[in-house]
Amino acid sequence: MEEIAAGPLLSQIITPEDLRKLNKQQLQQVCDELRQFIIDCVSVHGGHFGASLGVVELTVALHYVFNTPDDQLIWDVGHQAYGHKILTGRRKVFHTNRKYGGISGFPKRSESIYDTFGVGHSSTSISAALGMAIASKYQGEEHRRHIAVIGDGAMTAGLPFEALNHAGVSNANVLIILNDNNMSIDPNVGGLKEYLTDITTSHSYNRFRDDVWKLLGKMPTKDFQKMASKIEAGLKGIVSKSSNLFEALGLRYFGPIDGHNILKLTETLKGLNDIPGPKLLHIKTVKGKGYGLAEKDQTLWHAPGTFDKITGKINKKISLVPEPPKYQDVFGHTLVELAEQNKLVMGITPAMPSGSSMKFMMDVMPDRAIDVGIAEQHAVTLSAGMATRGLKVFCNIYSSFMQRAYDMVIHDVAIQKLPVIFCLDRAGLVGDDGPTHHGAYDIAYMRCIPNMVVCAPMNEAELRNMMYTAQLPETDAPWVIRYPRGQGVMPQWRTPFEAMETGTGRKIKDGHEVAILTIGHPGNFAVSACKELATEDIYPAHYDMRFVKPLDEAMLHEVAQLYSKIITVEDGTIVGGFGSAVLEFMAAHNYTPEVKMLGIPDRFVEHGKPEELHRECGYDAKGIAEAVREIVGLPVSTADLV
């Protein structure tokens, strides 16, 4: 991988101290060069795109005005932090972004002192910044500034409102920057979107705002604080406490201003730097700013992969033979089929209609598929409420994001035994996004809940049949169906629906001495491993268990009686996961086979391509084959460990 060349000014900036040596007339050129560097790098190496382009001016202004890292800058989500990384000592290694062994695609405390708080999920920045501000005050470091950058999409979650409610009465020295671009990954939804639009489009408000900012543009920065009180009074006269949410919560509200005007941004931030207490600056930006195609189709260009930066043609894999679909697309199309057959079927997603492929249902049945915004807790309890009225609700949440709604899963769904169907997309090791996004824990945290059915398909047909079974009238318990990101294994995947008997597995093949028990997609790795081992006259049995809860006990009795050695394979944590469930069964029934568990180890796995991470964790086809050789006492092949 080759380093990407930077422009003449950007190439001189190693840290923000270098940026602060420039005069303000040079800042626009820095912004232009930074934006071009991001385009050059992402077009070749891939990554998140539109979000970072939209905050180039804000990023430069923040590091120019504030004394980072002494002043604490906290980004929300992290998709928009590429410019931040480039300006804080990582430009020369930025081409390794999201690559195996390279830098993370998100802010990460262990990577840089400028990354003050690690982020992957959204909506945490205000709480984190407030915590830092309170700590700084307690430690006598009140000179520090604490700046949280949060998007309007992230503001739809509950956590920011809890933090705003506290910040308003805290008197903490915290500045919240609301980056308002009307987008998360997909277009924003909900009342907050309409509220911010009302503020932005209010004619009287904007006339006043424009007059004030024009006046401030002619004033020395030292006079800004005096004028700020007049701004505040004027704002309260136009948008009263009863109608301005932020003022009502006790924060001083400023804006909205143009987030792409670098000079206005720097002057505004300098002025706000002198105003104590909690405050919020509302800026308007365009996601994908500076790259026309990304501005026009902001969802597509959120993370487009590699592309031709001149033509805008996105590079896609071309195959001459039919390829298997992505699991999420099978889910999306299957959901539409089920909804056409069953008028009780509904779909819920927290801000991921495109990523989860629920967009298919939203396009053809908009009244039956609902995007609730970044609000996983609400998504779960909303689904539970619908289920009390007899609806069959498919609540699609990424595995890693489901952790945020765990209390609701237990209290609002499982205790009441409501038949909500949780479809956990991105289960297992998801790849380039790394440990904040890996779906490592859902097997462990779901199988311990009473009344819960937990299953995972080995292929597309099993996914369809699990979805079909879960919505049948006789199904009266909550279901978890987990499946990975990316392609399945069946090019001809649209198979007829067949009802499954809950808690039953299937035998793939008989064998000798060793039985491989798999759950979900890694069963395909075991199929490949068995083919490789057959060339060496080693013939393990293979069972696709399909259900973690309830386990197929009849099948496990068969395995324990026929085989003295067992290998379990899962794409989840081995601590409390599928392998643990098998061991619990063996112990409860006084079986004593030798058991080796393969899966995600008891540590946080970093980012990389899924196949690289499967290899690292030892449960790809090579890892399974090597585990079989080892458990039967054959020498370990060093070639298989590479």
N, C-alpha and C positions, 0 to 999 in steps of 0.2 A: 504494500500500500504506500502510495506516494503522498507526501505532504502537499497540501493545496497552497498555491501562492496567494499572498495577501497584497493589498494595495499599499502605496507608499506611506500613508499615515498609519494604517492599521499594523503594518509590519514593524513599526516602532513601538507599539504598545504591547508590553509584556504583562504589566499589571495596571490597575486603575491609577496608580501614582503617575504613570507615564501619560495616561489620558488627561489627568488634571494639569499637566504642564502645558497643554495646548490652549490657545485662546478660543473664545466661544465662536468666532467666525470660522474656525476649522471644524466645528462639530458636525456640520452637515456633511462634509466630505467623509468624516469618520463613519457616519451613519450609512452613507452610500457604499463605502468600501466594506463595511460589516455586512450589510444586506447582500452584496454581491458575493462575499466570501461564503455566506450560508448557502446561497443558491449554488455556487460552484461545488461545494462540499457535498451537500445533500443529493444533488443530481447524480453524482458519481457513486457515493457510498450509501445513500438511503438515510432514512430517519424521519423524524417529525419535521414539518416544513412550515405550514402556514402560520402556526402560532408564534414562532420565533420571528418571522418576518414582520408580524404585526406589532411587535414591541421593541423594534430596533431603536427608535428614538428614545423611548422610555428607558431602555437599558443604558444607553449612553448617558442620558441625563442623570440617572440615579448614581452611577459611578463617578460622574463628573462633579456632582454637587455634594454628595455625602462621602465621608471619610471611611469607605469600606476597606478592610473588614472590621475596623473598630466600631463603626456604625453597622448595625446588623440588618442585612437585607434578606428577606425571606420570600421566596417564590412559591406560588401555589401550583400544584400539579407537577410542573417541571417541563411540560412540553415547550414552554416559551423561553426556556433558560439557555438556549444555544448561544445567543449573543453574550450573555453573562459569562458563560464558560470561556468563550473566545477571548474576552477582555480580561480574564483573571488567570492568565498563565497557562491556558491549555490550547492555545491556537495551534501550536506546532504538532500536537498529538490529536487534534480534533478529528482527523481522518480515521482514527480508531474508534470513534464514537459508536457505542452499541455493538462493537465487534467483540468477539471472544478474546478476553485478555486486555481489551482496550478500556477507554474511559466510559463511564455510565452515561446513559441518555438523560439522566435526571440529576438534580443537585444531590450531593452525597457528602456527608460530613468527613468521612475518612479520605476523601479525594482532594479536598481543598479547604483552607481556612475561610475562603469566601463563601463556601456552601454552609451556611449557618444552621440549616435544618434540612434533613433528608425528606424528600417528597416523592410520591408516586401516585397515590390516591389524591383526590382533590379536596379542597375546602378546609385545609388545616392551617393555612398561613396566619390568619388573624389570631387564633388561639396561641400559636407558637410565638408570634411576635409580642403578644400581650404578656405571655409568660416571661420572655426575655426582658421586657421593659420593667416588669415588676421586680425581677431579680436584680437588674441593674440598679434600680432605685434603692433596693434593700442593701446592696453592696456599696453604696455611695458613689456609683458611677453614673450620675444623672446627666453627664455630658453626652452619653451615647444616644444615638437616634435608632429607632427601630421601625423598619419599613416593611409592611406586608403588601405584596402585589397579588390581587385576586381577581379572577375574571367573573363576569356576570353569570356565566354558566355555573361556576363553582359556588356562587352565592345561592343557588337553589337548594343546596343541602342544608340540613338543620344546624350543623356545627358552626358555620359563620354567624348565624343569628344568636346562638348561645354566647359566642365570643363578643359580638357587638353589644349585646345586653350587658355584659360584664365591663367591656372597655369603656362604655359611656359613663360609668360611675367610678372608674378606677383612678382617674386623673393621671394615668400612665402616659409616658412620652412615646406615643405610638402614632405612626402615620399609616393609614390604610389607603392604598391606591386601587380604586375600582376600575379595572380595565374592561370597558364596556364595548364589546364588538358583536353582540347579539348571537354569539356562537359558543358552543362547547366543541364537541366533535361534529355533532349534527346541530341544526338550528335550535336555539333555545326555546323553551316552552314555559307557560305558566304566568301567574300574576306579576311576578317580579319583572319579567321581561316587559310587560305592558306598563308597569310603573316607571321603569327607567326610560322607556320610550316617551311617556308623558312628560317627564322632566326635561328630556332632551328636545322635544318638539314644542314645548310651551312657548308661545310667541312673546308673552310679557316677560317670562323668565329669561329668554334668550336676549331680548333687547337690553334688559338690565345687565345681564352677564357680559355682553359684548361691550357695553359702555364702560363697565368696570375694568375689564381686562385691557381695553385700549388706554384707559387712564393709567393703569398700573404700568403699562409698557413704557410710559413716559416718566415714570418716577424712579428715583434711586431705590435700590433694594432695601436700604435701611428704613425707608418710609413705609415698607410693605406692611409691617406689623400694625402700625397705626391705622392704615387703611383697612386691614383685615377685619377689625371690629365693625367698620361701616359695611363691609361686604356681608358680614354675618347678620347684621341688623336688617340689611336690605333683603337678604335671602329669606329671613324669617317673615318679612312683610309680604313677600310674594308667595313663598311656599311655607305655610304656617306649620307650627309644631304638629298639628293634627294631621297634616298631609305629607310632611317630609319625614319619612321613616327614620332616617339617620339622625336628624335633629331631635326627633322624639326620643331616641335612645341615648341622647346626651353627647353625640359627637358633633364637632363643628364640620359642616359640609361646605366644600368648595367645588365649583365646576358647574356643568361639564365643560372641559376644554379640549382642544384638538390635540390628541396624543401623538400626532406626527409633525407637530411644529416644535422642533428641537429648541429653538431660542425661547419660545414661550414656556416650554416645559422646564427648562433650567431656571428661568427667572421665577416661575411659580414655586418650584421646589426650594429655591433659596429663601423665598419669602416664608414659606411654610416651615422651614427649618427653624425659624425664630419664634414660632408660635408654640407654646407649651400645651401639654394635654393631648387627649385623643382627638384625632381629626381624620376626615376622609376626603380624598381628592378623586373626583369622578372624571375620567378621561375617556374620550371616544376614539377608538382605533378601528382599523380594518384588518381582519385576519387575512394573511397572504399579501399584505401591502408591498407593492413594488414588483410583483410578478403577476401580470395580468390574468393568466389562467387560474392562479390560486385565489385571486380576488373574486373571480366569477363563480367558481365551484369550490367553495371552502371545505366542504365535506370530503370530496375526492382528494384534495391537496393537503389534508391534515397530515397524512403520512403516505405519500404516493409510491414509495420505493424509488428506485433509480429512474432517471428520465433524461431526455435530451433537453438541455436548458435553452437551446435556441428554438427548437420546434415545439417543445412542450410534450413530445410524444413519450408516454410512460412505457418503460420497458417491461414487457410481459413475456412469460415463458410460452413458447409456441411448441405444440406437440402435434405430431402427425397421426397419433392414435387417441381415442377417447381417454380422457383422464378422469380420475375420481373427483367428485366435488368436495368442497369444504364441508366439514361437519355442520358449521353454522348455517350454510345454505340449505343443507338437507333439513335441518330444524325448521328454517323459515318456510320452505315450500311445503313441508309436511304439516306444519301448523295451519296453513291455508287449506290444505286438503281436509284436515280434521274439522276445521271450522265450517267448511262447506257441508260436511256430513252431520255436524252436531251444533245446533244453534246455541248451546250453552257454553261453547268454547270461547274464551277471551284471552287476550295477550297483554302482558304488562312488562315494560322495560324501563329501567332508570337511566335515561339519556344515551342508550346505545342501540337505537333502532337499526342503523346501518351495520355496526359491528356484529350485532347478534343476528342480523338478517330478519328481524321482525318487521323491517321496512316492507317486506313483501306483503304482509298482512295489512299493514297500515295503508298501503296503496290501494288495495282492493276492498278492504273492510275498515275504513277509518273510524267507525263507531265501535269497533270491537278490539282495537289494538291501541294501547295508551302508553305514551311516553310521559313519565312523571318528572323528568329532570333528574339531576344528580341527587337522588333521594332514595337510597336503598331501603332504609327503615320504613319509609312511607309505602314503597312499592310492596313490601311484604305484608304490612297490615292492611293496606288497600285490598290486596289479593284475598286476605283472610276475610275481610268484610264481604267481598263478592261471593266467596265460597259459602258463607252462611245463607245466602239466598239461592244456593243450588247451582251456581255457575262453576264451570270447570276452567280454572284460571292457570294458564302457563305463565309463570313469573320467571323471566329470563334475566339472570344476573351473572356477570363474570364471577368465577369461583373466588378470586382474590377479593372482589368487592362485596361478596356475600357476607364476609366476616363482619362488616359494618352493621348488619341487620340481625346478628345472631340472637339477641334477646327477643326480637319479634318472632323469629322462627320458633323459639321454644314457647314463649308465653301466648302468642296470638294465633299460632298455627298448631303446633304439636300437642299442647295441653288440651286444646279443644278438638283435636283430631279432625281438623278441617282438610279436605282433600285438595290442597294447593299443590301444583306441580312445579317444582323448582328445576329449571333447566340451567345447569351451571356450565356455561361456556368457558373456554380457556382453562379447563382443568389440566393439571400437570405443569410441566415446564414449558412456558410460553415462548421463550427465546429472548429476543433483543431487549425487551423491556426490563428484564432482570427480576430481582427478588421481591420488589414491590408488587409485581404482577403475576408471579408464578402461582398457579392454583394448587398449592402443595398440601393444604390442610383440611380440605372439605370432607374427605372420607373420615378422617379422625374426628372432626367436630360434629359431623352429622350422624355417624353411626351410634354415638352414645346417647342420642335423644330418643326416648320412648315414642312409640307410634309411627316412627319414620321408616320409610322404605328407601334404601339407597342402592342405586344400580349404575352400571356403566356399560355402554355398548362396545363391542369389539369391532363393529362395522356399521355401515349406514342402515342396513336392513334391521339390525337390532335396535338402533336408535329409533327408527320409525315404529317398530313394534312396541318398544317401551312407551313412547308417546301415546300410541293408540291405546294400550292397556291402561295407562294412567288416567285417561279421560272416560273410561267406560262407566256406566251408571253404578255398577257394583263396587267400584273402587272407592273406598271410604276412608283412606288414610293419605297423609301427605307423602309425596314422592320427591326424591332427588334423582335426577338423571344428569350425570356428569359426562362431558366429552371434551376432547382437546381442541386446540386451535389448529386449523390447517386441514389438509386433505385426508380423506378416508382411503378406502381400498377398493371400492366398487364403482367402476365407470357406469355400469347399468344398475343404478341404485334405487330406482323407483319401483320397489317390490310391493306386492299386495300386503295389506295389513293382516297380521296374525296376532291374536291375543296370547300373552305370555302367562304362565302360571308363576305368580309372585314367589320369589325365593328359589328358583330353579336354575341350575347351570346346564352346560352341555359338554359332553366329552368330544374333544377334537380327535384324539387318537389314543389307543392303548400303547403300553410300553413296558419296559423292564426296569426294576429297581428304583428309578427316579420318576416322580410325578411333578410336572410344572403346573402350578395353579396361577392363572392370570385373571386380572380384572380390567376390563376396558380395552382401549386401543393397543396397549403393549402386548396383548395376546398375539398380534401380528408379528411382533418381534420374535416371540417364542416359536411361531410357525417357521420363520426363517432359520432360527437357531436349530430346530429339530431337523430341518433339511440338511444343514451343514453337518450336524452330528451323525446323521445317517451314513454319510460318506466315510465315517470312521467306525461304523458298526456300533454306534451308541444310540439307543432308542428309548428316550424318555417318553412317558405318557404326557398328554397335555389336556388340561381341563379349563374351559372358559367359564368362570364361576358366575359372571353376569351380575349377581347380587352380592353386596357386602352385608346388607341387612334386609330381610333375614337371609342367613347363609343357607345354602343347600346342604342340610345336614346328612341326608341320605348319601349324597355324592362324597361328602367328606368322610363318612364311615367307610365307604368303598375305597377311597384313596388310602386311608390309614391302615386298612386291612391288607391291601395289595402291595403297598410300596413302603420301604423302610426309610426312604429319603425324599424330602419334599422341598421344592423351591417355589417361593411365592414371588410374584412380579406385579408391581403397581406403579403408576405414575403419581404417587402421593407420598407423603412422609411415612417412613417405616415406623415412626413412633406413634402407636395407637391406631395405625391404619389397617389395611386389609390383611397383611401378614400377621399383625397382632391378633386380629380376629380369628385367624386360623389357629394360631398358637393357643388362644383361649379355649377354643373348641377341643383341641387335642388334650390339653391339660384337664378339662372338665370330664373327658371320657377316658382318662388314664391311658391314652396312646402316647408312645414315646419315640416317634420318628425323629430323625435328624432333620432339622428345618433350617433353611437358609433364606433370608428375606432380602429381596432386591427392590429398590425404590429410591426415593429421594432421601438422602441421609439427614442426620440431625444437625444440620447447619444451613445457613442461607446460601443458596446457589446463585452465583453471579450470572451475568447476561452472556448470551451467545446464541448461535443457531440451535434449534431444538436437538438436532442430531448430534451436535457437539456436546450439549449438556447431557443427553442420554448416555453418550459414551463416557463422559466424566463420572456420572453417577453409577455406571456399570449395569444398566438394565436395557441396553440396546441388544440386538441379536448377538453381537460378539460377546457382550457381557454375560448374557444368559448361557450361551454355549460354554464359556469359560467356567461359569458357576457349576454347570453340570459336570464338566470334566473334574473340577476340584472336588465336588462332593462324592464322586465315585472313586477318587484317589488317583486320578491321572496327573501327570506333571503339569504345572501351570505353564502355558505358552506365553512367553514375553511378547510375542507378536500380537497376541490378542489383548494385551494390556495397553497398547498404543492407541 
